[in-house]
Amino acid sequence: MDERIRKEVLFKHAVLEGSSYEVGTQLAALYQGRDDYLKLCSTPFYGSAKNTQEEVAKISKLIDQYCPGMNEEIQGFAEQIHKKPQDILLYYSYLGKEELHCSHFAVMPKDTEELYLARNYDYGWDVEPLFLTTKIKGMASHFGFASFLFGRFDGMNEYGVSVTTSGVPISYSTELSGFVFIIAVRAILEHARNVEDAVNILMEMPIGEGRSYIIADSTGKAALVEVAGNEKAYRMMEPKSKQRYLVAANHFSLPEMNQYSTSIVWHSQKRYETMDRVLQNNSSDFDIEDIKSLLSKPVPEGVCTEHYVEGFGTIWSVIFKPMKKKLLVCFGAPKYGNWVEFDFQRKTKNKDYIIQLINEISPSEFWSVPSSEILETVIQKLSKEKDILGVVLVHGYQLDEVWIDEGMDVTVIVSSLGKYRSYYCTQLAGIIVRIHAMTREDLKNEDALLVRSYSTGYPGVLVYTKDETLGEFFKKTFEPKEYGKKIIMFRSAVRAVKLIQQAKISLYRFRDFSGTYLLLINMIQDLAEIEVNLHNEALQNPVLMKAFHENPEFFHSIYTDLIYGQVNEKIIYHTLDEIEAYLEAKADIIFEPVLNYLGKKYEFQGVSDIDDVLGKKYGLSESLYKTLEWLAQKEIILQGTITSKLTYKGKEEFEQLAYFYSTGKFQNERGE
């Protein structure tokens, strides 16, 4: 049975024609009755404040300079939805957020006179793609995918000028003040008649982000333009050029732009290398079917991705043929072959395409970057501090690579905390580095370093030291990775059980299905961490996707069905039962620390004593009472009471809950 998550996405193709103002009113008509989408189009980015009148005036003036007519288009749209023009989202595309996806290339096969420009647009599947045929009086007609209605992701105009882009994470040492790419692409499509025009637009326009552009035209020329704010560079390609292809992914490749790049993510490097290798070896019989193949094969054999849940799946593909002024568009992942041809001679009309997207889990290295350079920089900086005795890479498995969303954890061992912060967060080459400080004295407790870890329990690797005794300490053979796994699973299980108890109260006592639903969703991360560790995998983002890979049946049952199904009494009860059965089946492994502790005692142990010992040892922020109660309910341990005093010298005696575990007698009574 195919357990992959699927989703249907509606692609709209619409034809807009008339004056700029009329095209704006036609855009509003496309979404008549869609209050949710219209609200999105009139809400500032990411909850930011509204633009001031001065900011709107500045941006409007720049739009008039580079995209004349767009202000009138926005006005037509705004009047139709009863909003002020300055509230429309497009005005917030000055200083916008980078989109770090997509692969694109231009190629003129050997011994031919045909030029192709091709790209995959990669993103999450919570999108509403809008493909437009735009014919505005006084401007070049063009095809292109719309961004926030007025901007363009890519496209081709009536002169054959075609443009594609990809985002590049950059260091912020350069001036960032200007438009995001969707305005630049629109300006090129409406006003450029050749590659030179397009390059001039990009070189002159203020741009406030990192991005690569590839442009091609009907004469067989193409250009790669790399932009990091005000820093820009380009390379031209002509029919007589020795290298007859250009390639771009999510990092810069021009030598003069490398200084502005941050770390190169695995998926970007592999896509770039694949495109470069395939296009370098192209022959005279290299044709459009070969291009489709490159766009369709998964990374690293090709450049297609289907990791939609992770925000990185191919939503559409385009192959431009600028010398023939035609383009092929594939709605959805190209391997399914939903290709449609468009040109400027054929009359087009509005049409909807409903495409099914299928999610695939990314390989473990997909979001990683090589950690050696980052680590070298960290060591170089920290070693200059005379009081630092050693540097520990807390996540030992990150010696070769680090995941971009997770960052890197480093512990510095100092002679005295005195002038040092116990925690410091910095950024190096685009990667978050969290630095924890601890003293040499702290290392007398082997668990101290384990508890220091930001998101896992791995003790880590000593990567630099001035103290030989530190080296000896880290050579101890106490199976640190195995020990760390147990800590992670135990802490995750304790949190999950606490949420289970809260969910039961919400469900049984208050009949609050929505509240129970939220508690179940909050449990998923802890369950995923347990699953990943059970399979001896290193924790990494996204942990949930890795857990899906290891145990698809269980996680589809408790997550996919819950997220995409209707929330009702039946599914809530089912999910809760599934989670409890899962934890109970693995109790001897995931609750091993508490079972081992109780198993070594010959009498009932009070909750307070258990908390004092295990809470401190494993860095637990809450009492183990809920966990012990749940284990007793499942008849894994025995519950009773003991008499104790509130203080060591107290006079009054109280009864407190106590627990007992026998690896022999008690299990036999359970019939095992």
Buried (B, 14 or more C-beta within 10 A) or exposed (E): EEEEBEBEBEBBBBBBEBBBBBBBBBBBEBBEEEEEEBEEBBBEEEEEEEBEEEBBEEBBEBBEEBBBBBBBBBBBBBBBBEBEBBBBBBBBBBBBEBBBBBBBBBBBBEEBEBBBBBBBBBBBBEBEBBBBBBBBEEBBBBBBBBBBBBBBBBBBBBBBBBBBBBBBBBBEEBEBEBBBBBBBBBBBBBBBBBBBBBBBBBEEBBBBBBBBBBBBBBBBBBBBBBBBBEBBBBBBBEBEBEEBBBBBBBBBBBEEBEEBBBBBBBBBBBBBEBBBEBBEEBEEEBEBEBBBBBBBBBBBEBBBBBBBBBBBBBBBBBBBBBBEBBBBBBBBBBBBEBBBEBEBEEEBEEEEBEBEBBBBBBBBBBBBBBBEBBBEBBBEBBBEEEBBBBBBBBBBBBBEBBBBEBBBBBBBBBBEBEEBEEEEEEEBBBBBBBBBBBBBEBBEEEBBBBBBBBBBBBBBBBBBBEBEEBEEBBEEEEEBBEBBBBBBBBBBBBBBBBBBBBBBEBBEEEEBBEBBBBBBBBBBBBBBBBBBBBEEBBBBBBBBBBBBBBBBEBBBBBBBBBEEEEBEEEBBEBBBEBBBEBBBEBBEBBBBBBBEBBBEBEEBBBBBBBBEBBBEBBBBEEBBBBBBBBBBEEEBBBBBEBEBEEEEEEEEEEEBBBBBBBEEEBBEEEEE
